[in-house]
């Protein structure tokens, strides 16, 4: 299917990220990865998305993993529509409706089990160990806390927010499964809360309140994961302002 496909044929990307450029080609999504990434990057993401798809969740179908001019390529189903985040930008008064809609999808996801994904604890441990700004003392404290966390492993997205839910007609599709794992739903919820809080504290609090109301979980149960998820987030590329916010969460746990 990808024989002879070139970057020139792909045209201009409609989105660019830290790891890949995104194109629309022959009514399919083409994710063209940056050259510096490990050779198995596309295959790993494809496996995660196929694992989520196999649970019956509304997830784009995978078509192919290939190479274009030596660069890794992931080709998947194109879901026509707008993300809930884009819709929110047009109508901020419907924020709670969009959050509630996304949370219904997240709750459905959190009921799924799969043995085809990396264990969340292993993933978080690696991230904490690789966070350059954390001291050895902070890393040891966070990893020790991580080792005490017990849970029933469920399907977790790892980057769930309004911009990763596409609405098309009457359907909703969850996209971008690169950070998926098998783990604690409370950690997945706190991760979403943390991402929202870096943009809008009001949106973050609304998200957490609605999730707790719908799930029966308490905010205290979810916030138990706060220092671990914040520490792991520091392994990623974040702004200086958010970096200090995350360090504050870690230190709030260590020095309380």
C-alpha positions in Angstrom: 0.0 0.0 0.0 2.8 2.4 0.8 5.0 1.4 -2.2 6.4 4.5 -3.8 5.0 6.8 -1.2 7.2 9.9 -0.7 7.1 13.0 1.5 6.4 15.0 -1.7 3.3 12.9 -2.4 2.2 13.4 1.2 2.1 17.2 0.7 2.0 19.6 3.7 1.4 18.2 7.2 -1.8 19.5 8.9 -0.2 19.0 12.4 3.3 18.8 13.8 4.4 17.4 17.1 7.6 16.7 19.1 7.8 13.1 17.6 6.0 13.2 14.3 4.3 15.2 11.5 0.7 14.3 10.6 -0.6 14.1 7.1 -3.9 13.2 5.4 -3.3 10.9 2.5 -5.8 9.0 0.4 -8.4 9.5 3.2 -6.0 8.0 5.8 -3.9 9.5 8.5 -0.2 9.2 8.0 2.1 9.8 11.0 5.6 10.5 9.8 8.1 10.1 12.7 11.2 12.2 13.3 14.5 10.7 12.3 16.1 10.6 15.7 13.5 8.3 17.3 14.2 4.5 18.0 13.5 2.2 15.1 10.6 0.5 16.9 8.7 3.7 17.7 6.0 3.3 15.1 5.6 -0.4 15.7 5.2 0.2 19.5 2.5 2.8 19.0 0.7 0.6 16.5 0.7 -2.3 19.0 -0.8 0.0 21.7 -3.5 1.3 19.5 -4.4 -2.3 18.3 -4.6 -3.4 21.9 -7.1 -0.7 22.6 -9.0 -1.4 19.4 -9.2 -5.1 20.4 -11.2 -4.2 23.5 -14.1 -2.8 21.4 -13.5 0.8 22.3 -14.0 3.5 19.6 -10.4 3.6 18.3 -9.1 4.3 14.8 -8.2 1.1 12.9 -4.5 0.5 12.1 -3.6 0.0 8.4 0.2 -0.3 8.1 3.6 0.4 9.6 6.2 1.3 7.0 9.0 3.6 6.0 9.1 6.7 3.8 12.5 7.9 2.7 14.0 6.0 5.7 11.5 7.6 8.2 9.1 5.4 10.2 5.4 5.8 9.2 2.2 4.8 10.9 -0.9 4.7 8.7 -4.3 4.5 10.3 -8.0 5.2 9.8 -9.0 8.8 9.3 -11.8 9.9 11.6 -13.4 13.0 10.1 -14.6 15.5 12.7 -13.5 17.9 15.4 -12.0 17.2 18.8 -14.0 18.1 21.9 -11.2 20.5 22.6 -11.7 22.4 19.3 -15.5 22.4 20.0 -14.8 23.8 23.5 -12.8 26.7 22.0 -15.9 27.6 19.9 -18.4 27.3 22.8 -16.8 27.6 26.3 -20.3 27.6 27.9 -20.5 23.9 27.1 -17.3 23.0 29.0 -19.1 20.7 31.5 -21.0 19.0 28.7 -17.8 18.2 26.8 -16.0 17.1 29.9 -18.9 14.9 30.9 -19.0 13.3 27.4 -15.3 12.6 27.5 -15.5 11.1 31.0 -18.2 8.7 29.9 -15.7 7.4 27.3 -12.9 7.3 29.9 -15.1 5.3 32.4 -15.9 2.8 29.6 -12.2 2.5 28.9 -11.3 2.0 32.6 -13.5 -1.1 32.6 -11.4 -2.8 30.0 -8.6 -5.2 30.7 -5.7 -6.1 28.4 -2.4 -8.0 28.8 -1.0 -6.5 25.7 0.3 -3.3 27.2 3.3 -2.3 29.3 2.7 -2.3 33.1 2.1 1.3 34.3 4.3 0.9 37.3 7.3 0.0 35.1 6.6 2.9 32.8 6.3 5.4 35.7 9.5 4.0 37.3 11.5 4.6 34.1 10.1 8.1 33.7 11.0 9.1 37.3 14.5 7.6 37.0 15.0 9.6 33.7 13.6 13.0 35.0 16.7 15.2 34.9 15.5 17.8 37.3 14.7 15.4 40.2 17.3 14.7 42.8 18.3 11.2 43.8 16.5 11.7 47.1 13.3 12.7 45.3 13.5 9.8 42.9 14.0 7.3 45.7 11.0 8.7 47.6 8.8 8.6 44.6 9.8 5.1 43.6 9.3 3.9 47.1 5.8 5.3 47.1 5.1 3.8 43.7 6.1 0.3 45.1 3.4 0.6 47.8 0.5 1.3 45.3 -1.7 -1.6 44.7 -4.5 -1.8 42.1 -6.4 -3.9 39.7 -4.8 -3.2 36.3 -7.1 -1.7 33.7 -6.7 -0.1 30.3 -5.3 3.5 30.8 -4.8 6.0 28.0 -2.0 8.1 29.6 -2.8 11.3 27.8 -6.6 11.5 28.0 -8.1 15.0 27.4 -10.6 16.8 25.2 -8.2 17.1 22.3 -7.8 13.3 22.1 -11.6 12.7 21.6 -12.9 13.3 18.1 -16.6 13.9 17.5 -17.9 12.9 14.1 -21.7 13.0 13.5 -23.1 11.1 16.5 -19.9 9.1 17.2 -16.9 9.7 19.4 -13.4 8.3 18.8 -10.4 8.2 21.2 -7.1 8.9 19.5 -3.4 9.1 20.3 -2.6 5.9 22.3 1.2 6.4 22.4 1.2 6.6 26.2 -1.2 3.7 26.9 -0.5 1.2 29.6 -2.1 -1.4 31.9 -2.5 0.2 35.3 -4.4 2.1 38.0 -7.4 4.1 36.7 -6.8 6.6 39.6 -3.4 7.3 38.1 -4.9 7.8 34.7 -7.4 10.2 36.1 -4.8 12.2 38.0 -2.7 12.4 34.8 -5.7 14.0 33.0 -6.3 16.3 35.9 -2.7 17.4 35.9 -2.7 18.1 32.2 -5.8 20.2 32.5 -4.4 22.0 35.6 -1.4 23.2 33.5 -3.8 25.0 31.3 -6.8 25.9 33.4 -7.4 25.2 37.1 -11.1 25.8 36.6 -11.3 23.1 33.9 -9.2 20.7 36.0 -11.4 21.0 39.0 -14.5 20.6 36.9 -13.0 17.5 35.3 -12.1 15.9 38.6 -15.5 16.7 40.2 -17.4 15.2 37.4 -15.2 12.1 37.2 -15.6 11.5 41.0 -19.3 12.0 40.8 -19.7 9.5 37.9 -17.2 6.9 39.2 -17.8 6.9 42.9 -14.0 7.5 43.5 -13.0 10.2 45.9 -10.6 13.0 45.1 -8.4 11.8 48.0 -8.1 8.4 46.3 -7.1 9.9 43.0 -4.7 12.5 44.5 -2.8 9.7 46.2 -1.0 9.4 42.8 -0.2 13.1 42.6 3.6 13.1 43.5 4.2 10.0 41.4 2.5 11.3 38.2 4.0 14.8 38.7 7.5 13.3 39.1 7.0 11.2 36.0 5.7 14.2 34.0 9.1 15.9 34.6 10.7 13.4 32.3 8.8 15.1 29.5 9.2 18.4 27.8 7.3 21.0 29.9 7.5 24.8 30.2 9.6 26.4 33.0 6.4 27.5 34.7 4.9 24.0 34.7 8.2 22.5 35.8 8.1 24.5 39.0 4.4 23.6 39.5 5.3 19.9 39.2 8.3 20.2 41.5 6.0 21.9 44.0 3.7 18.8 44.0 6.7 16.5 44.5 8.1 18.6 47.3 4.7 18.9 48.9 4.7 15.2 49.3 8.3 14.8 50.5 8.3 17.6 53.0 4.8 17.7 54.4 
